[in-house]
Amino acid sequence: MTDKQAAAKTAQKFIKEKQQEATGVIEPKLMRDSARKPLAEHLADYVADLEARNRAGRRGRGGRLLKGRIVRLMAGCRWKMAGNITPDTFIAWRKQFWASARTLNHYLQGMVSFLNWMERTGRIKANPLKFVGKVDERGQRKRVRRAFTDEELSKLVNGSGSRGIIYFTAARTGLRQEELRQLTWGDLYLGEAMPRVVVRDSVAKNKTTEPVCLVPEIVEALQAHRPANARQSDLVFAKGVPRACTLQGDAKKNGIAYRDESGRYADFHALRYTFATFMQRHGVSPRFAMKQMRHSELQETVKGYTDETQLPIYEAIKNLPRLQKCTHRYAQILGAEGQNVSWAVTSIEGTRHQETTVNTGVWRTLTHGDAEKNLVETKGVEPSTS
């Protein structure tokens, strides 16, 4: 066979393949090749793509966490190739896998994201888990946090040695653990007319550079903490940020309940809750508080990060104005001896009938004959209906 004949045969084969792909007789070549490729290799490509697009989290931590969940899920469902993935196998695994509702949804979300990426890149025709529903998380949250009270925060800061300034900074700036770990003196503007800390996009959770205004007491505490020879590039907390177990030990040592009677935790992230609650308690506008917390939605600040048990709700409502006429009328009805006081009922015609005892919350007028259809009017009270 000549080279020309071989080239013509190859061309015919190529054209036939493209025609079959166009008519749906066979899947595209990339999809067919991907079907023969192990899922583990696709997953490696996915994580590499996340890192290339700077979507793998701080220092790649998010990508590693996502990969670990997907690997565990593939092993539990015995998925080795893309063709093995079905909704039924996932649902069966989810029923047997012991975890909180939120964790199960994280597994589903991670796998769906991976399969969506495979669909977008032409490796699979459609995401087989696209329509699998999430587990209802309401009433099943495994860890609910609370804010530290002022007394608890004072004990924690003053009784934790060199770690106290770290706890205090977290509770008065709302910075997260990783953001505090990478905080440098160059990020702090303590001597400005408006003291602030600038959270860099490279360390921020939302990948956005944003300032956080500083209250005077934390400015003074950080100025006292700064070494005389500190450089702009030096870490503010050179010895690192305490881990959860360290804070738990400090809380116990200072008589603070790490988990209260309601089952709520006072862990490191609870210091961020403390900052949001502190602002709400002292009248900071919710919109300003949202800006300080660097949230994208107001509801997240007001509802998600505010400990309502510390809000002075009764103090705010106890001095609301009274309804004087209503109060005066109740005093007349109840009298000096309380609720069981008799009062006379007079019909429209002016006839006095038998006195009736007034029970709690029930006002009833007893009349006879045609007077039943009349309305009895009392000053300050709407007429009763027939």
C-alpha positions in Angstrom: 0.0 0.0 0.0 1.4 3.4 -1.0 1.7 6.4 1.3 -1.1 8.0 -0.6 -3.5 5.1 -0.2 -2.6 4.9 3.6 -3.3 8.6 4.0 -6.6 8.3 2.2 -7.7 5.4 4.4 -6.8 7.3 7.5 -8.7 10.3 6.3 -11.8 8.2 5.6 -11.6 6.7 9.0 -11.2 10.1 10.6 -14.2 11.5 8.6 -16.3 8.5 9.5 -15.5 8.9 13.2 -16.4 12.5 13.2 -19.7 11.8 11.4 -20.5 9.1 14.0 -19.7 11.6 16.8 -21.8 14.3 15.2 -24.8 12.0 14.9 -24.4 10.6 18.4 -23.5 7.0 17.3 -20.3 7.2 19.4 -19.1 9.5 22.1 -16.4 12.1 21.3 -12.8 10.7 21.4 -11.9 12.7 24.6 -14.9 11.2 26.4 -14.0 7.7 25.2 -10.4 8.1 26.3 -11.5 9.5 29.6 -13.8 6.5 30.2 -10.8 4.2 30.1 -8.8 6.5 32.5 -8.9 5.8 36.3 -10.8 8.3 38.4 -7.7 8.8 40.5 -5.9 10.3 37.5 -8.8 12.6 36.7 -8.9 13.7 40.4 -5.1 14.6 40.2 -5.8 16.7 37.1 -8.7 18.4 38.9 -6.7 19.4 42.0 -3.8 20.6 39.7 -6.3 22.8 37.9 -7.6 24.2 41.2 -4.1 25.1 42.2 -3.4 26.7 38.8 -6.5 28.8 39.1 -5.7 29.7 42.7 -8.8 28.0 43.9 -7.2 25.4 46.2 -7.4 27.5 49.4 -4.7 29.0 51.5 -1.4 27.2 50.8 -3.4 24.5 49.0 -5.1 23.3 52.2 -8.6 23.4 50.6 -7.5 21.3 47.7 -5.9 18.7 49.9 -9.0 18.5 52.1 -11.3 18.1 49.0 -9.0 15.5 47.5 -9.1 13.5 50.8 -12.9 13.5 50.9 -13.2 12.4 47.3 -10.6 9.6 47.7 -12.5 8.3 50.8 -15.8 8.5 49.0 -14.5 6.6 45.9 -13.1 3.9 48.1 -16.3 3.6 50.1 -18.4 3.4 46.9 -15.8 1.3 45.0 -15.7 3.8 42.2 -12.6 3.2 40.0 -13.8 4.5 36.7 -16.2 7.3 35.8 -18.7 4.7 34.5 -19.0 3.2 38.0 -20.5 6.3 39.5 -24.3 6.1 40.1 -26.7 7.9 42.4 -27.8 4.6 44.0 -24.3 3.7 45.1 -23.7 7.1 46.6 -27.0 7.0 48.5 -26.3 3.5 49.8 -22.9 4.7 51.1 -24.3 7.8 52.7 -26.8 5.7 54.7 -24.0 3.6 56.2 -21.3 6.3 56.6 -21.4 7.7 60.2 -21.1 11.5 60.0 -23.1 14.6 60.7 -25.5 15.9 58.1 -23.2 18.8 57.4 -20.2 16.5 56.8 -22.3 14.3 54.5 -23.3 17.3 52.4 -19.6 18.4 52.2 -18.8 15.0 50.7 -21.6 15.3 48.2 -20.7 18.9 47.3 -17.0 18.0 46.8 -17.8 15.1 44.5 -20.4 17.1 42.5 -17.8 19.9 42.0 -15.3 17.3 40.7 -17.9 15.8 38.3 -19.0 19.2 37.1 -15.4 19.9 36.2 -15.2 16.6 34.3 -18.4 17.5 32.5 -17.1 21.0 31.6 -13.8 19.7 30.3 -15.6 17.1 28.1 -14.4 14.0 30.1 -18.0 12.8 30.9 -21.3 13.4 29.1 -23.2 14.4 32.3 -22.7 14.6 36.0 -24.4 11.4 37.4 -24.8 13.0 40.9 -26.3 16.3 39.7 -29.8 15.6 41.1 -28.9 13.9 44.3 -30.4 15.9 47.2 -28.6 17.1 50.3 -29.3 15.9 53.8 -31.4 18.3 55.9 -29.1 20.0 58.3 -31.7 21.8 60.4 -31.5 20.8 64.0 -28.5 18.6 63.4 -25.6 21.0 63.6 -22.8 19.1 65.4 -21.0 22.2 66.8 -22.7 25.3 67.8 -20.6 28.2 69.0 -21.2 31.0 71.5 -19.5 34.3 72.3 -17.2 34.8 75.3 -18.7 37.1 77.9 -16.6 40.1 78.9 -15.8 38.4 82.2 -14.7 35.2 80.4 -12.6 37.1 77.9 -10.9 39.1 80.6 -10.0 35.8 82.4 -8.8 34.2 79.2 -6.6 37.2 78.2 -5.1 37.8 81.6 -4.7 34.2 82.6 -3.1 32.7 79.4 0.4 34.3 79.5 1.9 35.2 76.2 -1.1 33.7 74.4 -3.5 36.3 75.9 -2.6 39.0 73.3 -3.5 36.6 70.5 -6.9 35.8 72.1 -7.5 39.5 72.7 -6.6 40.4 69.1 -9.0 37.7 67.7 -11.8 38.9 69.9 -11.4 42.6 69.0 -10.7 42.3 65.2 -12.5 39.1 64.2 -9.5 37.8 62.3 -9.5 34.1 61.7 -6.9 31.7 63.0 -5.0 31.5 59.7 -5.2 35.3 59.2 -3.6 35.8 62.6 -0.9 33.3 61.9 0.3 35.2 58.8 -0.3 38.7 60.3 2.8 41.0 59.9 3.6 44.3 61.5 3.4 45.8 58.0 -0.3 44.9 58.0 -0.9 47.1 61.1 -1.4 50.9 61.0 -1.4 51.6 64.7 -0.3 55.2 64.5 -2.7 56.5 61.9 -5.7 58.8 62.6 -7.9 55.8 61.8 -6.0 52.8 63.2 -6.6 49.6 61.2 -5.3 46.2 60.2 -5.3 45.3 56.5 -6.1 41.7 55.8 -4.2 40.8 52.6 -5.9 38.9 49.8 -3.3 36.2 49.9 -4.3 35.2 53.4 -8.0 36.3 53.5 -10.7 33.6 53.1 -12.5 35.5 50.4 -9.3 36.4 48.6 -10.0 40.1 48.9 -7.8 42.8 50.6 -9.9 44.6 53.2 -9.2 46.8 56.2 -10.6 46.3 59.7 -10.8 49.4 62.0 -9.2 48.9 65.4 -10.7 50.0 68.7 -8.3 52.0 71.0 -7.8 49.2 73.6 -6.4 46.7 71.0 -4.2 49.4 69.5 -2.7 50.0 72.9 -2.3 46.3 73.6 -0.5 45.7 70.2 1.8 48.7 70.6 2.8 47.2 74.0 3.3 43.8 72.4 5.5 45.1 69.6 9.3 44.5 70.0 11.5 47.6 69.7 13.5 46.1 66.8 10.4 44.7 64.9 10.6 44.9 61.1 7.6 45.4 58.8 7.9 41.8 57.5 8.1 40.2 60.9 5.2 38.1 62.1 3.1 39.8 64.9 2.8 36.5 66.7 6.2 35.0 66.0 5.6 31.9 68.2 2.5 31.0 66.3 -1.2 30.9 67.1 -2.6 28.5 69.7 -4.4 25.4 68.5 -7.9 24.4 69.6 -6.6 22.0 72.2 -4.4 24.8 73.7 -7.3 27.2 74.0 -9.4 24.4 75.6 -6.7 24.0 78.2 -6.4 27.7 78.8 -10.2 27.9 79.2 -10.3 25.1 81.7 -7.4 26.6 83.7 -9.3 30.0 83.9 -12.6 28.5 84.9 -14.3 29.0 81.5 -16.7 26.4 80.2 -15.3 25.2 76.9 -18.8 23.7 76.3 -21.7 25.2 78.2 -24.9 23.6 79.5 -26.6 24.2 76.1 -23.9 22.3 74.3 -22.4 25.4 72.7 -18.6 25.6 72.3 -16.2 28.5 73.1 -13.4 27.5 70.8 -11.0 29.6 68.8 -13.5 30.6 66.1 -15.9 31.6 68.9 -13.6 34.6 69.4 -14.8 35.8 66.0 -18.4 35.4 67.3 -17.3 37.4 70.3 -16.3 40.3 68.1 -19.6 40.4 66.2 -21.6 40.1 69.4 -19.5 42.8 71.1 -20.3 45.3 68.3 -24.1 44.4 68.4 -24.2 44.8 72.1 -22.8 48.3 72.0 -24.9 49.7 69.2 -22.6 49.5 66.2 -24.7 49.7 63.0 -25.3 46.2 61.6 -24.0 47.4 58.2 -20.8 48.7 59.9 -20.5 45.4 61.8 -20.8 43.5 58.5 -18.0 45.5 57.0 -15.8 44.9 60.1 -16.5 41.1 59.9 -15.8 41.2 56.1 -19.0 39.3 55.3 -20.8 39.6 52.0 -24.3 39.3 53.5 -25.8 41.2 56.4 -27.7 38.1 57.6 -24.5 36.3 58.2 -23.3 38.9 60.7 -26.6 39.6 62.4 -27.9 36.0 62.6 -25.0 33.7 62.0 -22.3 35.3 64.2 -24.2 37.1 66.9 -24.8 35.4 70.2 -28.4 36.5 70.9 -28.2 35.4 74.6 -25.9 38.3 75.3 -28.0 41.0 73.7 -29.7 43.4 76.2 -33.2 42.7 74.8 -35.0 43.3 78.1 -33.1 46.4 78.8 -34.2 47.7 75.4 -37.9 47.0 75.9 -38.6 47.5 79.6 -38.9 51.3 79.3 -41.2 51.3 76.3 -44.2 53.6 76.9 -47.3 52.2 78.6 -50.8 52.2 77.1 -52.2 54.3 80.0 -56.0 53.9 79.3 -55.7 50.2 79.1 -53.6 50.0 82.3 -56.1 52.2 84.1 -59.0 50.1 83.0 -57.3 46.8 84.1 -56.7 48.4 87.5 -60.4 49.3 87.8 -61.5 45.8 86.9 -59.0 43.8 89.0 -59.2 46.1 92.0 -56.9 45.9 95.0 -57.5 42.2 95.6 -56.4 40.8 92.2 -58.4 39.1 89.4 -61.3 37.5 91.3 -63.3 40.7 91.8 -67.0 41.0 91.0 -68.3 43.8 88.8 -71.9 44.7 87.9 -73.1 44.6 84.3 -75.7 47.1 83.2 -77.7 46.6 80.0 -78.5 49.4 77.5 -81.9 49.8 79.2 -80.1 50.5 82.6 -81.2 47.3 84.3 -78.7 45.9 86.8 -78.2 42.1 86.5 -76.5 39.5 88.6 -72.8 40.2 89.3 -70.4 37.9 87.5 -66.9 36.9 88.6 -64.1 37.8 86.2 -61.7 35.0 85.4 -58.2 35.3 84.0 -58.2 36.8 80.5 -62.0 36.3 80.0 -64.6 39.1 80.0 -68.2 37.9 79.6 -71.4 39.9 79.8 -74.6 38.0 80.9 -77.8 39.6 79.6 -81.4 38.3 79.0 -83.9 38.5 76.3 -83.5 41.1 73.6 -80.5 42.6 75.3 -78.4 39.6 74.2 -78.2 41.2 70.7 -77.0 44.6 72.0 -73.4 45.7 72.3 -71.9 46.5 75.6 -69.4 49.4 75.4 -66.8 50.0 78.0 -64.5 53.0 78.1 -61.1 52.2 76.6 -62.2 48.7 75.4 -63.7 47.8 72.0 -67.4 46.8 72.1 -67.9 43.1 72.3 -69.7 41.4 69.4 -73.1 39.8 69.7 
